């Protein structure tokens, strides 16, 4: 089959076929990966539920999650240190030519270790690991077909876009993440971006055929908010810009601290295990807590307390180098904060904001804009995962004010800083 394709296709068509293959494989890996997370999480919950009384269940949960995190960290540190962390900064380094990639090792180590981390209850996301694995799939296809260095970079970028599209059921967002976050340089840009698009389409089709076409967050579709209410979205953007600035600063500070404490992830894993029984709303990637927040009319100040706790836990867990992503947790943090803020604002200004959930959806993209400086990708992904196209202007206003606020405070893009720190550490 490999020889037939090479013989009967032009070089450009061959690249498109290869990129499509990367997309299909990445989509399949995502479906298997997501299903495995759910399965292992249920196994953990079944084991914990065997405890005869509540205190025993807390102890069992502590030991089980602590063990899962311990195994995950040993795997990463012993066999592939490049799999530590989310993986986005590493793939930026690969596309920039700073790092080489070992696709088979990354697929094996990252796959198993991130499964254990995410199923343990840590408030980290699956999108970072699948992005690194998608890039690894692109690199693996490059080695099989023995393509040039530039085409190898194209296939790696295609895997990254496909991974993001599959994880969020957001094809346009997957393309924009590659364009805005990774900013790869190619010798033939048209050829490269056509390949990325084909890969994203392949991954999206596979994901939708197996998992369905519904958006990630099943929320109500809202009408366009009043023009006179845009000042509220601007205010929320400013607040989320401040939150994003401090998220990055604290993340880097704790990263420096935990680099001197190699077992910090294990300690936090035990603590998170206990929280899965005591306060499960503070654990997991954030999907469940967002669904819970939308479906339950909690007071705004309660949501803000949950936000504050998850904000700290996400920073602590992520800065240990545990192999989990930050994108989904940041989306969850932004949504919880925005919904808490919205319900308080709705009390004082009901005429300007008839539905507090509108502010929550609009604010979802703003925290990503402040932390990673990718407003366009964040806005488009939010539109795709919520299916709320009528809120596009409100999202743009909120995200731009968030971005400008973070920049004025002196913040830097989190993944670019992580890459720079990795390069400095390696040198």
Residue, then its C-alpha position, 0 to 999 in steps of 0.5 A: x500500500x505504501x509503495x502503491x501510494x508513492x508510485x501513483x500520486x504526485x508529491x503534493x497529493x502524497x503529502x495530503x494523503x499522508x496528512x489525512x492519514x495522520x488526522x484519521x490516526x489522531x482521531x482514533x487515538x483520541x477516541x481510544x484515549x478519551x474512552x480509556x480515561x473514563x474507564x480507568x476513572x470508573x475503576x478508581x471510583x469502584x475501588x474507592x466505593x468498596x470502603x465500608x465507611x466514609x473515612x476508609x473511602x477517603x484513605x483508599x482514594x488517597x492511596x489509589x490516586x497517590x499510586x497512580x500519580x507515582x507510577x505516572x511520574x516514574x514513567x515520565x522521568x525514567x523513559x521520556x522526560x519530554x513527556x513531563x508537563x502538558x506537551x504544548x511547549x515541547x511541540x512548539x520547540x519541535x516545530x521551531x527545530x529546538x527539540x527532536x521527537x521520539x514518536x514511539x516513546x512519546x506515544x507509549x509513555x505519554x499515553x500511559x502516564x497522562x491516563x493515570x494522571x487524568x484518571x487520578x482526579x488531578x485538575x488537568x486536561x487531556x488536550x495537552x497530552x493528545x496534542x503531543x501524541x498527535x505531533x508524535x503520530x505526524x513524526x511517525x508517519x514522516x519516518x515511515x515515508x522518509x519525507x524531508x525535514x520540512x514535510x516532517x514539520x508539516x505532518x507534525x503540525x497536522x497531527x497537532x491541529x488534528x488533536x485539538x480538533x478531535x479533543x474539542x470537536x472544533x475543526x476550525x479551532x484546531x487549525x487556528x491553534x496551529x496558526x496562532x499558538x505554534x506559528x510554524x514556518x514552512x517552505x511552502x505555506x500553501x502546501x503546508x496549510x492544505x495538509x493541516x486542513x486535510x488532517x483536521x478534517x480527517x480527525x473531526x470526521x473520525x471523532x464525529x462518526x464514533x462520538x457524535x456531532x454534539x458540541x462539547x458543552x450542551x448549553x442553551x443557545x442565546x440571542x445576541x446581547x444588547x449593544x448597551x451591555x457590552x461594557x459588562x463584557x469589557x469589565x469581565x475581560x479586565x478581571x479575567x486579564x488580571x486572573x490570567x496574569x496572576x495564573x501565569x506568575x504563580x505557575x512559574x513561581x511554583x514551577x521553580x519551587x517544585x523543581x527542587x521537590x521531586x515528589x511534590x506531584x505525588x503529595x498533591x496526587x494523594x491530596x487530590x485523591x482525598x478531594x475526589x471523595x470529600x469535594x469532587x467538584x474541585x477535581x477532574x479536568x473541569x468538564x463536570x464542574x462546568x456542567x454542574x455550574x450551568x445546571x444548578x443555580x448556585x449563588x455567585x459567591x459559591x461559584x467564586x469560592x470554587x473558582x478560587x480553590x480550583x485556580x490554586x489546585x490547577x496551578x499546583x498540579x500543573x507546575x509539578x510537571x505532571x503530564x496533563x494539559x492546561x487548556x481545558x482547566x483554563x476554560x473551566x476556570x474562566x467559565x466558573x469565574x464568569x458565571x459567578x460574576x454574572x450572577x452577582x451582576x445580574x442581581x444589580x443590573x438585570x435589565x442589561x443582562x437578562x441571562x447570566x449564562x451569556x456572560x459565562x460563555x463569553x468569558x470562557x475564551x478570555x482567560x486563554x487569551x490572557x494566559x496564552x495570547x491566542x485570542x482568535x483560537x480561543x474565541x473560535x473554539x468557544x463558539x464551536x464547543x458551545x454552538x453560540x455563534x450569536x455571542x461572537x461580538x461579546x466574546x471578542x470584546x471580552x477576550x480583547x480586554x482580557x488580552x490587553x489587561x494581561x499585557x499591560x500588567x507585564x504578563x507573557x504567554x505561558x507556553x512560550x515562557x515554558x519553552x524558553x525555560x526548557x531551553x535554558x534548563x537544557x543548556 
